[in-house]
């Protein structure tokens, strides 16, 4: 080794005392050097970390979310802020409210029509006998048709048709009056009620077993 190389090795800038620490003391832990180039470490150890912007929730619109954020920044706001916040978070109008019911009960001897409130209280209840049909005259198609037209006319006279927003037609039985009253609703008499009909259901009773059958005839 020549003299020039020895002088370079013994230069004051390249020499250090034995008591000097190898690694400089830093307040940041040593493992954070691995993440020094990443955005995660810069956000964690910076004095003013940037918070990610809040995204509006999927269920609320951007306008509603901005109002909620403003309300949270104000802390305890006034009554007006509380009212506006409650309006934004209010649930939509319930579509499952109970409608009015138009019951058509038709059997082989008569036809009954009953209009009820959403709580099932009767508003109007008539049968073919109320129109003057007697005995076997109540079971025919024509008598049931006249009954349906009369009931709808009564509803308009008493103002029930204007108050009804939703109506459900409930069918029961398979007598001739079933088709007759439906024909009235589909005709010119029921043109004001047809847009308000939201559902048509069948509540005909089903027999499970039933009563004891008659004794079979013995022939021969």
C-alpha positions in Angstrom: 0.0 0.0 0.0 1.6 3.3 -1.0 1.7 6.6 1.0 -1.1 8.3 -1.0 -3.6 5.6 -0.1 -2.6 5.7 3.6 -3.1 9.5 3.7 -6.6 9.2 2.2 -7.6 6.6 4.7 -6.3 8.7 7.6 -8.1 11.8 6.5 -10.1 13.5 9.3 -13.4 13.3 7.4 -13.1 9.6 7.0 -12.0 8.7 10.6 -14.3 8.5 13.6 -13.7 7.7 17.3 -14.6 4.3 18.6 -17.2 5.8 21.0 -19.2 7.4 18.2 -22.5 5.7 17.5 -22.9 4.0 14.2 -26.6 4.9 13.6 -27.7 8.5 14.3 -30.4 8.9 16.9 -33.7 9.8 15.4 -37.2 10.2 16.8 -38.7 8.2 14.0 -38.4 4.4 14.5 -36.0 2.5 12.3 -38.7 0.4 10.7 -40.4 3.5 9.2 -37.5 3.9 6.8 -38.9 1.1 4.7 -42.0 3.1 4.2 -40.4 6.5 3.7 -41.2 6.5 0.0 -44.8 5.5 0.4 -47.8 7.7 0.9 -49.0 5.8 3.9 -45.9 6.6 6.0 -46.0 10.3 4.9 -49.6 10.6 6.1 -49.0 8.8 9.4 -45.9 10.7 10.5 -46.7 14.1 9.0 -47.9 16.8 11.4 -50.9 17.7 9.4 -52.1 14.4 7.8 -54.6 14.9 5.0 -57.9 13.1 5.7 -59.5 11.4 2.7 -62.6 13.2 1.6 -65.9 11.8 2.8 -68.0 10.2 0.1 -71.8 10.6 0.1 -73.6 7.6 1.2 -75.5 5.5 -1.3 -78.9 6.0 0.2 -78.7 9.8 0.5 -78.1 12.4 -2.2 -75.2 14.8 -2.3 -77.3 17.7 -1.2 -78.6 15.8 1.8 -75.1 14.7 2.7 -73.8 18.2 2.6 -76.5 19.4 4.9 -75.7 16.6 7.4 -72.0 17.5 7.3 -72.8 21.2 7.9 -75.0 20.2 10.8 -72.2 18.1 12.3 -69.7 21.0 12.0 -71.9 23.4 13.8 -72.3 21.0 16.8 -75.6 21.6 18.5 -77.5 23.7 16.0 -80.8 25.4 16.4 -84.3 24.1 15.9 -84.3 25.0 12.1 -81.2 22.8 11.5 -82.8 19.9 13.4 -85.9 20.2 11.4 -84.1 20.3 8.1 -82.0 17.3 9.1 -85.1 15.3 10.1 -86.7 16.1 6.8 -83.6 14.8 4.9 -83.5 11.6 6.9 -87.3 11.0 6.8 -88.4 7.7 5.4 -90.4 7.8 2.1 -94.1 7.5 2.2 -95.2 4.1 3.2 -96.7 2.3 0.2 -98.1 -0.5 2.2 -101.0 1.4 3.7 -104.2 -0.6 3.8 -106.7 0.3 1.0 -110.5 0.4 0.9 -112.1 -3.0 0.2 -114.8 -3.8 -2.3 -116.2 -7.2 -1.3 -118.2 -9.3 -3.8 -119.7 -12.4 -2.3 -121.6 -14.4 -4.8 -123.2 -17.8 -4.3 -125.9 -19.8 -6.1 -128.8 -18.1 -4.3 -127.8 -14.4 -4.0 -125.0 -11.8 -4.4 -123.7 -9.4 -1.6 -121.6 -6.3 -2.1 -119.9 -4.6 0.8 -117.6 -1.5 0.8 -115.4 -1.3 3.9 -112.8 1.2 5.3 -109.1 0.2 5.6 -109.9 -0.9 9.1 -112.6 -3.2 7.8 -115.6 -1.1 9.1 -118.5 -1.4 6.7 -119.5 1.8 4.8 -122.1 0.2 2.5 -123.6 -3.3 2.3 -126.3 -4.3 -0.1 -127.6 -7.5 -1.7 -130.0 -8.3 -4.5 -132.9 -8.5 -2.0 -132.5 -4.7 -1.3 -133.3 -4.0 -4.9 -136.7 -5.7 -4.7 -135.8 -9.1 -6.1 -137.6 -11.9 -4.3 -136.8 -15.6 -3.8 -135.3 -17.2 -6.9 -135.0 -13.9 -8.7 -132.0 -13.0 -6.5 -129.7 -15.6 -8.0 -129.6 -14.5 -11.6 -126.9 -12.7 -13.6 -129.2 -9.7 -14.3 -130.0 -9.1 -10.7 -126.3 -9.1 -9.7 -125.5 -6.7 -12.6 -128.2 -4.2 -11.4 -126.8 -4.5 -7.9 -123.3 -3.6 -9.0 -124.5 -0.6 -10.9 -126.7 0.5 -7.9 -123.8 0.2 -5.4 -121.4 2.3 -7.6 -124.1 4.9 -8.0 -124.6 5.0 -4.2 -120.8 5.5 -3.8 -120.9 8.5 -6.0 -123.9 10.0 -4.3 -122.4 9.7 -0.8 -119.0 11.0 -1.9 -117.1 7.7 -1.2 -115.6 7.5 -4.7 -113.8 10.9 -4.3 -112.4 10.0 -0.9 -111.0 6.6 -2.0 -107.4 6.7 -3.2 -106.7 3.0 -3.3 -109.2 0.1 -3.4 -108.9 -3.6 -3.4 -111.6 -5.9 -5.0 -112.1 -9.0 -2.9 -114.0 -11.9 -4.7 -115.6 -14.7 -2.8 -117.7 -17.6 -4.2 -118.3 -18.7 -7.8 -122.0 -17.8 -8.3 -123.3 -16.0 -11.4 -123.0 -12.6 -9.7 -119.2 -12.8 -9.6 -118.8 -12.2 -13.3 -121.7 -9.8 -13.4 -120.3 -7.3 -10.8 -116.8 -7.5 -12.4 -118.5 -6.7 -15.7 -119.9 -3.5 -14.1 -116.5 -2.5 -12.8 -115.0 -3.0 -16.3 -117.9 -1.1 -18.0 -118.9 2.5 -18.2 -120.2 2.6 -14.6 -116.9 1.8 -13.1 -114.6 4.1 -15.2 -113.9 6.4 -12.2 -113.1 3.5 -9.9 -110.9 1.5 -12.2 -107.8 3.7 -11.8 -108.0 3.4 -8.0 -108.0 -0.4 -8.0 -104.6 -1.6 -6.8 -105.3 -5.3 -6.2 -107.8 -8.0 -7.0 -107.8 -11.0 -4.6 -109.9 -14.1 -4.1 -111.0 -15.1 -0.5 -113.1 -18.1 -1.4 -113.3 -20.6 1.4 -111.4 -23.8 1.0 -112.9 -27.0 2.5 -110.5 -29.4 4.3 -112.3 -32.6 4.9 -115.7 -30.9 5.4 -118.7 -32.4 7.1 -119.6 -36.1 7.1 -120.9 -37.2 3.8 -124.3 -39.0 3.3 -124.6 -42.7 3.5 -124.2 -44.3 0.1 -127.3 -45.8 -1.6 -127.5 -49.5 -1.6 -128.9 -50.8 -4.9 -129.9 -54.5 -5.1 
